[in-house]
């Protein structure tokens, strides 16, 4: 059960970071030189560990053969 909760948290973090990067509503508007893009990049960098965890867990499930196959 706890494993699914971790996967859902990781997915929410990754999707949230991507939406923050794409949507025009930011903590620092993209029109502000340098700082407007820096907050986007920092958030994406912070989401990389969650993406790696999500990819590893989902990749493990895809590589394993199904029982009885």
C-alpha positions in Angstrom: 0.0 0.0 0.0 2.8 2.4 0.9 4.5 1.8 -2.4 1.4 3.0 -4.3 1.3 6.2 -2.2 4.9 6.9 -3.0 4.3 6.4 -6.7 1.3 8.7 -6.6 3.3 11.4 -4.7 6.1 11.1 -7.3 3.6 11.4 -10.2 2.0 14.4 -8.7 5.3 16.1 -8.2 6.5 15.4 -11.7 3.2 16.5 -13.3 3.0 19.6 -11.1 6.6 20.6 -12.0 5.8 20.2 -15.7 2.6 22.2 -15.4 4.4 25.0 -13.5 7.0 25.1 -16.3 4.5 25.2 -19.1 1.7 27.4 -17.6 2.2 31.2 -17.7 1.2 31.6 -14.0 4.4 31.5 -12.0 5.8 32.7 -8.7 8.2 34.9 -10.7 6.7 35.8 -14.1 8.7 34.7 -17.1 8.9 38.3 -18.3 11.3 39.1 -15.5 14.8 38.7 -17.0 16.7 35.7 -15.8 14.8 35.2 -12.5 11.6 34.4 -14.4 13.3 31.3 -15.9 15.5 30.4 -13.0 12.5 29.5 -10.8 11.1 27.2 -13.5 14.5 25.5 -14.0 15.0 25.1 -10.2 11.6 23.5 -9.8 12.3 21.0 -12.7 15.6 20.1 -11.1 13.9 19.5 -7.8 11.5 17.1 -9.5 14.2 15.0 -11.1 14.6 12.6 -8.1 10.8 12.0 -8.1 10.9 11.3 -11.8 13.8 8.9 -11.3 11.9 7.1 -8.6 8.7 6.9 -10.7 10.6 5.7 -13.8 12.4 3.1 -11.8 9.3 1.7 -10.2 7.3 1.7 -13.4 10.2 0.3 -15.4 10.6 -2.6 -13.0 7.0 -3.5 -13.4 7.2 -3.4 -17.2 10.3 -5.6 -17.4 9.1 -8.4 -15.2 7.5 -11.3 -16.9 3.9 -12.1 -15.8 3.4 -15.2 -13.7 2.4 -18.2 -15.7 3.5 -16.8 -19.0 
